Amino acid sequence: MIYGGQDAKPGDNPHMCSLRENGRHACGASIIGNQWVVTAAHCVLKYGTHIVENSTFILHCAIAGQDTDVAPGSIVKTIGWGLTSPTTFPEILQTLDVPVIKRGDCQSIYKINPDNFTVDETSICAGGGGREPCSMDSGSPLTFNNTLVGLTSWGKPCGHPGFPTVFTRVAKFRDWIREHTGI
């Protein structure tokens, strides 16, 4: 669930896709081309890679240029189908606008964390007001002006004020995406 989010309007997020295991939502992803989606690395490591056939034309999203960054305070959009309770998924895609947090402030917040994750130049932090992505939102897109800038990665358990969500900063991997997909 996007804690504090709202139902997305039909057609507003045509690039969003749900990676599923045994028919159930497992991770989010963004469609970046006719044959390609991008998601969080831990989603691929956990569920593997698969070829999915889809005869429906779906619009893909633009991808941020190599090394571009979103200024702190900018409002970005996160979306997802993550859990709304320990066992319930929303039927309607959820969306939420949140501010980007200064990377240095985010590093200070997460300086000590039990999983030893780090916030660095490959990270973008947003939210933190108790409104943020939650379980099963991993890999879901973070967009700025309809451009993919991040992928939901990790953070403090859902809805903890003062703890922003950490997203993978797509712009740090733009050249790698182009090299491996041609996009």
Secondary structure, DSSP 8 states (H G I E B T S, - for coil): --TT-EE--TTS-TTEEEEEETTEEEEEEEEEETTEEE--HHHHHHH--------S-----EE--TT----TT-EEEEEE---SBTTB--SS-EEEEEEEE-HHHHHHHTSS-TT-----TTEEEE--SS----TT-TT-EEEETTEEEEEEEE-SSTT-TT--EEEEEGGGGHHHHHHHH--
